[in-house]
């Protein structure tokens, strides 16, 4: 391991330790109110998802493992590669400088424990600068709000990423009708150039 990698690992460990201490102090010194509400809301949201609490925890663990691998390899990968993980399926998005960086990101994602599939949507292109990033963020935010307020869509089961005007969707739809509603919401937004769908449709329950 190089000196730079050791330094980054040390910073990660220090940040993690600091976060743990902060959470513990916040819970003990501030009456636990905000901590309990935050944890309860997170747990409640996770329980409502199709993948459940265990599935959410597994996907978050996989994401942390992949981020650590990317950072150890090249800090630029950690900064430039966007990632969504849903039921062991990893969607890589964003823009990188070289084909070698794209190949490294895919290889490292596959090497992480718990990964069942890696979808490579990394692009070799200019990011568009701050204005491009702001527009992509606006698109993702508008779509999330649209799904949240659509009573016919279980928005919690979808993950959204936007890169250079292309919207990437991953998650689990209740049926084809719901998925079509989600796709139509995305296509109807300003500045959206394309919608790429990696959402799976929930299998109907088997008869006992």
C-alpha positions in Angstrom: 0.0 0.0 0.0 1.4 3.5 -0.9 1.9 6.3 1.5 -1.0 8.2 -0.1 -3.3 5.2 0.3 -2.3 4.9 3.9 -3.0 8.5 4.5 -6.5 8.3 2.9 -7.3 5.2 4.9 -6.2 7.0 8.1 -8.5 9.9 7.2 -11.4 7.6 6.6 -10.9 5.8 9.9 -10.6 9.1 11.7 -13.7 10.5 10.1 -15.7 7.3 11.0 -14.5 7.5 14.6 -15.4 11.2 14.8 -18.9 10.5 13.4 -19.4 7.7 15.9 -18.4 9.9 18.8 -20.6 12.7 17.5 -23.7 10.4 17.3 -23.0 9.0 20.8 -22.6 12.4 22.4 -25.6 13.7 20.6 -27.7 10.9 21.9 -26.5 11.1 25.4 -26.1 14.9 25.9 -29.1 16.2 23.9 -31.8 13.9 25.3 -31.7 11.5 22.4 -34.7 13.2 20.8 -33.3 14.1 17.4 -31.2 10.9 17.3 -34.2 8.8 18.0 -36.4 10.6 15.4 -33.7 10.4 12.7 -33.0 6.7 13.3 -36.7 5.9 13.5 -37.4 7.7 10.3 -34.5 5.9 8.5 -35.5 2.5 9.8 -39.2 3.1 8.9 -38.3 4.1 5.4 -36.0 1.0 5.0 -38.7 -1.3 6.3 -41.2 0.1 3.8 -38.9 -0.8 0.8 -39.3 -4.0 -1.0 -35.8 -5.0 -0.1 -36.4 -4.5 3.6 -34.1 -3.5 6.4 -31.6 -6.3 5.7 -31.5 -5.5 2.0 -31.0 -1.8 2.6 -28.1 -2.6 5.0 -26.5 -5.0 2.6 -26.6 -2.5 -0.3 -25.2 0.3 1.9 -22.4 -2.0 3.0 -21.6 -2.8 -0.7 -21.6 0.8 -1.5 -19.1 1.6 1.3 -16.8 -1.3 0.2 -16.8 -0.1 -3.4 -16.1 3.5 -2.4 -13.2 2.4 -0.3 -11.8 0.4 -3.2 -12.2 3.3 -5.6 -10.5 5.7 -3.2 -7.6 3.3 -2.6 -7.1 2.9 -6.4 -7.4 6.5 -7.4 -9.0 9.4 -5.5 -10.3 10.7 -8.8 -12.4 7.6 -9.2 -14.0 8.1 -5.8 -14.9 11.7 -6.7 -16.1 11.2 -10.3 -17.9 7.8 -10.2 -21.6 8.0 -9.3 -23.1 4.9 -7.8 -26.5 3.4 -7.0 -26.8 0.0 -5.4 -30.1 -1.8 -5.3 -30.5 -5.5 -4.3 -26.9 -6.2 -5.1 -27.1 -4.5 -8.5 -24.6 -1.7 -8.9 -25.2 1.1 -11.4 -22.1 3.2 -12.2 -22.6 6.6 -13.7 -20.6 9.8 -14.2 -17.8 10.9 -16.4 -14.1 9.8 -16.2 -11.0 10.9 -18.0 -9.8 7.7 -19.6 -10.9 4.2 -20.7 -8.5 2.7 -18.1 -10.3 4.6 -15.3 -13.7 3.3 -16.5 -12.3 -0.3 -16.6 -10.9 0.0 -13.2 -14.2 1.3 -11.7 -16.1 -1.7 -13.2 -13.5 -4.2 -12.1 -13.4 -2.8 -8.5 -17.2 -2.8 -8.2 -17.3 -6.4 -9.2 -14.7 -7.3 -6.6 -16.8 -6.0 -3.7 -18.6 -8.5 -1.5 -22.3 -8.7 -2.1 -22.3 -7.4 -5.7 -24.5 -9.5 -8.1 -24.4 -7.3 -11.1 -22.5 -4.2 -12.3 -24.1 -1.9 -14.9 -21.5 0.3 -16.5 -22.9 3.7 -17.7 -19.7 5.6 -17.1 -19.0 8.1 -19.9 -15.8 9.5 -21.4 -16.9 13.1 -21.7 -16.6 16.6 -20.3 -18.9 17.0 -17.3 -20.2 20.4 -18.5 -18.8 22.2 -15.5 -20.8 23.7 -12.6 -23.8 24.6 -14.7 -24.1 21.0 -16.1 -23.8 19.6 -12.6 -26.5 22.0 -11.3 -28.8 21.1 -14.1 -28.4 17.4 -13.5 -29.1 17.9 -9.8 -32.2 19.9 -10.6 -33.5 17.1 -12.9 -32.9 14.4 -10.2 -34.6 16.5 -7.5 -37.6 17.4 -9.7 -38.1 13.7 -10.6 -37.8 12.6 -6.9 -40.5 15.1 -5.9 -42.7 14.1 -8.8 -42.5 10.4 -7.8 -43.0 11.2 -4.1 -46.3 13.0 -4.7 -47.6 10.5 -7.2 -49.8 8.3 -5.1 -49.7 5.5 -7.7 -45.9 5.2 -7.4 -43.9 3.6 -4.6 -41.2 6.2 -4.9 -39.1 4.7 -2.1 -38.2 1.7 -4.4 -36.5 3.8 -7.0 -33.0 5.3 -7.2 -32.2 8.1 -9.6 -29.0 9.5 -11.1 -28.7 12.1 -13.8 -25.6 12.6 -15.9 -25.3 15.2 -18.7 -29.1 15.2 -19.1 -29.5 11.4 -19.1 -31.7 10.0 -16.3 -30.7 6.6 -15.0 -33.3 4.6 -13.1 -32.8 1.5 -11.0 -35.0 -0.2 -8.4 -38.1 -2.3 -8.3 -41.5 -1.5 -9.8 -44.7 -3.0 -8.6 -45.9 -3.6 -12.1 -45.5 -2.3 -15.7 -48.1 0.4 -15.2 -46.2 1.9 -12.3 -42.9 1.8 -14.2 -44.6 3.5 -17.2 -45.7 6.3 -14.9 -42.1 6.8 -13.6 -40.7 6.8 -17.1 -43.3 9.4 -18.2 -42.5 11.6 -15.2 -38.8 11.5 -16.2 -39.4 12.1 -19.9 -41.7 15.1 -19.1 -39.0 17.1 -17.3 -37.2 20.0 -18.9 -33.5 19.4 -20.0 -33.9 15.6 -20.0 -32.2 14.2 -23.1 -32.7 10.5 -22.5 -34.1 8.1 -19.9 -32.2 4.8 -19.3 -34.2 2.2 -17.4 -32.7 -0.6 -15.3 -35.7 -1.0 -13.0 -36.9 -4.6 -12.5 -40.6 -5.4 -12.3 -41.7 -7.2 -9.1 -42.7 -10.8 -9.8 -46.3 -11.7 -8.9 -46.5 -13.7 -5.6 -46.6 -17.4 -6.2 -49.7 -19.3 -5.3 -49.3 -21.4 -2.1 
